[in-house]
């Protein structure tokens, strides 16, 4: 009985890893909080240290670095279809798990945390 459970568990892990994957190259998606570089520049004239951008960096090794405000959130990710599931080992200003949805051409992602569309920059 233990052997059957062990084999079933190993098969499940193998199937999950066959369908869950990471990007083949490092990727970065950005969202400008103020809508444009010009608006950010104007805002920074009064408050020079303000962060105008949100970033989501995904490494080909499966690591994620997401900046929603000025606090880095670090963890891992995997892709299943159009869904990018991020699990943070260190989440300061977001939930411990966040989902991004890839666009069809992968030029953007939509964050389920804030509903904003983030544009691929590399």
C-alpha positions, 0 to 999 in steps of 0.5 A: 500500500505504501508503495502505491501511494509513493508511486502515485505521489511521484507520478503526480510530481512528474506530471506537474513538472511537465506542465509547469515551467519557467521562461526560457530567458530572463524577463521583466515587466513594468508598470508606470504608476503615473502613466508616462515618463513625463508625468513621473518626471514632473512628480519627481521635481517635488518628491525626488525619491518617489518610485514611479515604476512597478517591476516584475522580474522573472529569471529563467531559473524560476526566481521572481523579484516584484516591486509594487511600491518601494519594498522588494518581494522575492520568491519563486514562480512557475508558468502554467498555460497563461498563468504565472504563479508567484510565491514569495518567500519574503512578501512585505507589501503583497500577499504571499502568492500573486498571479499574473496572466500573460497576454497571448503574445506575452508582451504584457501581463495583468496582475491579479493583485492590482488589476493593472497591465504591465508591459514587457521591457526585456 
